[in-house]
Amino acid sequence: MKKIIQFCILMVFAASVAAQSPDDAPLKLRVATYNVGHFNQGVAGGLEVRGEAVYGKEGKQKYARLEMLNWRDWISRQSLDIIGLQEWNRYFDADSVLHAEEELLKPFYNNVYFGDEGTWIYNGIATNYKLTNLRQQYWAGEYYALIGDLQIGDKVITVISTHIPWQKDTHAPALDSLLAEMKKYEYLICMGDMNAKDAEQLRFKEEGFNIANGGHQGWFGTAFGSLKLAGREAGADKNIDNIITTQNIKIMNVSAPQTGLNDQDHLPIIADLIITW
């Protein structure tokens, strides 16, 4: 009887290990990249709320909290497995009362990872998966990539949240460096603000990667502020945010939705990823 029980325990353990193996079936992840523009349409320092002279400090903070709740509601509705963030801000509001990570990410994600906090550049990754071997790769000035490893069975998926400089002298070398970094990995999910023209985005595809923006579903304008001012829904070289994967990760159901939150700056890119082993 004892041997039978031991055998049953062994079989249950073996089944548990097998269930964690990537060999059984493809893995589906819903992911997004979002340059949130410091919650203030591209202005560093957090959401600026005016009207204190009229409504008082309490009324000003009430408005900030209502805006923060709108952001929280949006994040909840997306039901993302992984979200890459750029131009985050430690505090949601310019008065530094509402801690952005605690208010917006911690209610939904057990694991939140951030890189170095610069004046403008502050990259993060939020997920309920555990990332290990967190590291940073700098491109130029404050611009960098936050990189972590997601272990699934005996496979490692490298996850990157990055921001590429737009400045002429550093932009092209940074893209070259990002491509070189991406080619190191068997499984890769790279999310970020590429600040790249369409031809540069297509280069990722030419180098053997799958791309969400400019891929099989075409282009998605994410530099929404400039598009809106021009009275357009889309335009050449305004598709500057992207999700890029290795060929063993399929990209489906891409969208760049208007959020009603920070639509004067960037729109997010959202996609379903199918990881094939």
N, C-alpha and C positions, 0 to 999 in steps of 0.2 A: 504494500500500500504506500509506504514511504517513497519507494522508487517511482511509483506512478505519479505521486504528487510532485516530486522533483522534476520528472519529465514534463509534466504539465506547466510548471513554472518556467522551465527552460523554453518550451514552445511559445509561451506568452511573451517572454523576453525577446525571443528571436523575431516574433511577429512585430513587436514594438520597434525593434531596430530596423526591420525591413520597411516599416511605414515611414521612417525618417529618410529612407534612401531616395535619391532623385531618379532612380531607374524605373520607378513604378509608372509615373504619369507626368505630363507637363505640369508646371507650376504657373498659376496665373496671379499676377500682381497688378493692382491698380496704382499708378504712380503719377506724380505731377511735379513740375518745376514752376516756381513762382518767385519772381522778383517783386517783393512786396513794397519796395520804395519807401522803407522806413515808416510805413503807414501814413505817409503824408505826401503822396504824389511826387515822390522823388526828392523831397527835401529832408536832409539828415536831421535827426533829433527827436523823432516821434511826432504823432499827430498834434498839430497846432490848433487849439480851440480858442477862438476870439470871443469877445462879448463879455469878458469878466466885469467891465465897467458897468454893463447893463444888468447882467444876471447874477453877478457876484461870483466868488470862487466856487461856492457850492453848485451853482447852476452850470458853471463851466465844466466842473468835474462830472456832473450828471450827463452832459452831452458827450464827454469823452467815454464814459462808461457805456452809454447807449451805442456809440460807434464800435466799441470793443466787443459788445455783445453781437453786433452784426457780423463782425469778423469770426467770432466763435461759432455762430450759427452756420456760416458758409463752410468753414473747415469741417464741421460735423457732417453736413449734408454730402460732402464729396466722398466720404468713406474710403479714404486713401490708405493703402498699405505703406507707402513710402512717399514722403514729400520732401523735395529739395528746395531750400529757401536761399534767397539772396537779398542783400540790402535789408536784412533784419535789423531790429533795434532792440536794445535791452529792455527799454520801457516802451509801452504802447503810446503813451502821451508825452508831450514835451515837458510837462510838469514832473515827470518821473514818479508817478503815483502807481500806475498799473503795470506790473511786471509782465511783459509780453509772453515769455515762455510759460510762466505759471498760469496765466489767464487763458491763453489760446491753445497751447500745445499739450500741456500736462493733463488736461481733462480727457484727452483722447489717445495719447501716446505714452507708453511706459518708458520709451527710450528716445531721448532728444540729445543730439550731438551738435555742438557748435565749434567752429574754428576761432581764430583770432578775431577780435572785435576792432575794426578800424573805424575811421571817421565815416567812410561811405561803404566800405566792403565788409560784410559780415555774413558768412555762409553757414548753413545748417542743414541737418537731416533729421526728420522726425519719423519714427516708425515703431511698431510693436514687435518687430524683429530685433534681434540683438546683433549689433555690429561690433566687430573686434578689429584690432590692429589699426586704430584711428591714427591718421597722419595727415599732414598738409603738404601741398606742393605749390610753391609760390611761382607766379608768372612774372609780374613786374609791379613795383610799388606795393600797394595794399592788395592787389588782385591775387587770388589763390584758388586752389581746389581743396576741399575737405573730402577725404577718402576713407572708406571703411570696408570691411569684409563681412559678407553674410554667408555663413556656413550652412549649406543644405546637404545633409548626408555627407558624402565624401567630396562634394563639389564646393567651390568658393565663388560667390558672385561679388564682384567688386562694385561698390556703389560710390558715385562721385557727385558732389554738388559744387559747381564752379561758377566763377564770374570772370569773363575774359575782358581785358581792357579795350576801350574804344579808341584810345589815343593812337595816332598814326605810327609813332615810332615803336610802340610796344605791342600793337595789336597782332600783326602777322607773326612775329616771333612767339608770342604767347599761344596762338593757334597751333603753330608747329610743335611747340612743347607739349601741348595737350594731346595732340595726335600721337606723339611718341610715347606719352604715358599710357594712353588708351591701348596701344598695341601690345602692352605687356601682359594683358589679362585674357584668360580663356572665356570668362563670362563677365560682361560689363554692362552696367546701367549708369550712364552719364547724364546728369540733368543740369541745366544752367542757362544763364544769360550769356550767349555767345557774342553779342554785339557784332554779328557777322552778316555780311551781304549774302544774297541767295547763292551766288557762285561759290562762296566759301562754305556755306552749309552743305552744298552738293559735294564738296570735296570729301566730306566724311563718308558719303555714300561711295564715292569713287575709290576710297581707301579701304572699302570692304565692310563698312558698318551700316546698320539700319538706322534711319532717322525718322522721327515723328513729324517734324515740320519740314516740308519739302519732300516727304516720302510718298507712299502709294496714294495717300489721300490729298496730296497737293500742299499748298501753302496756307498758313494760318498767321494772319497779322497779329503780332503781339505788342508792337510799339504803338499802343492804341491811342495815346495822347496825340502824337503827331498825325496819325491817320484821321482821327476825329476832327482835328483842326483843318485838315485838308478836305474834309467832307467825304471821306472814303471808308470803305469797310476793309479793304486790303490794298496792298501796294508792293511794288518791288523793293527789296532790301529793307522791309519793315517787319520781317519775320525772324526776329533776332533771338528768340528763346527756343530751346530744343531739348528733346530727350533722344539720346543716341545709345544704341546697343550693339553688341556683337551679333553676328548673323544667326547664332543659335538662340537668340531671343527675338521673337516676332513682335511687331508693334501693330496694334489694332485700336479701333474706336478712338481716334485722336480728336481732340477738340481744344479750342481756345475760347472759353466762354467769357462773356462779360459778367463780372461778379457783382457790380453795384457797389464795390468797396474802394478800389484803387484804380479805377479805369481811366484815370487821367495819365497814368504812367504805363505799366505793363499789364498784359493779360497773362494768366497762367497757361501752360500747356499740360493737358491731361491725357493719359493713354492707358490702355490695357496692354500688359506685356505677358506673352506666353513664353516661358522658358523651357526649351526642349533639351533633353539630355542625350 
